[in-house]
Amino acid sequence: MDLRRSRLEQMLKVLDVDGAVQRVRGGWISTGHPWVYDSERYTAVAAARDRERRAMLDYIAATTCRMEFLRGQLDDAEAEPCGRCDVCTGRYWPTEVDPARRDAAAGLLDRPGTPIAPRRQWPTGMKALDIPLSGRVPEGERHEEGRALARFTDVGWGTELRRILAADAPDEPVSDRVLQGLVRVLADWDWAQRPVAVAAMPSATRPELVTDLAARIAGLGRLEPLGSLEYADPSGPGERRHNSALRLAQVHKVLRIGPDLAARAGQMDGPVLLVDDHVDTGWSLAVAASLLRRAGAPAVLPLTLAAG
Ligand SMILES: [Zn+2]
């Protein structure tokens, strides 16, 4: 939209607020309400903006306490010198950051991994959905506490994970940087027993990413690649449902373990890493873990890129 058009649009919006015009499909119409240019009001607004601009310049050049100045701007009658700002102390505060402190902060933000708790209880109401699951998830069918590289909301990895896993992001192999992040998560993981193999979750939307992730984790850790679980329907469980029972029903109907994976999982003498791109409700991982455990896997450790 060019400048003139956007100015016109702004003007029409102001007139709309004042009740003089009304937006209709394809444009604007006059409401017929009389409208006059309130020059007194607009002059006052312009003067206020002018004062604010000058106040900002004054703040930069301030020779009195900066906090006192700011409180004065907010009409605080008790504004007084703070004793801490650069004007009060006569000390200049540089904007450079001590590298050691920056590294310490980065280390905290970049700390490896976020836990994935196992589901211990099936949701109620599964029988009504024709799924024979109820009560506690049996000890022998649960996964252990897992790890995600980060939550989507995390300051450190969150931005990158939101980009990689965005609905319109291409399905491509995992980057070396993300893989290095996962290696740190694995190194930091205080599991009871080191995993011996890797299985992948099936993915309807990002098969390349998840398959590559599982293969590279297996390669780096010298773990046995077991392949992937399967979806009975290639479109997967369908759009994510936020109701636990409905989500579990979706997953339960399509997630399968093939005979090869089942046979190999049963031969393992240690935990199986179960790799996926992200965990949300945790029902997919719960069902997958139960399939692997019932096939004989001694333990299942979920590992995902993102959580939440
Ligand atoms: Zn001060």
Residues whose N, C-alpha, C, O or C-beta is under 5 A from the ligand:
A	BS01	ZN	C65 R66 M67 P81 C82 G83 R84 C85 C88
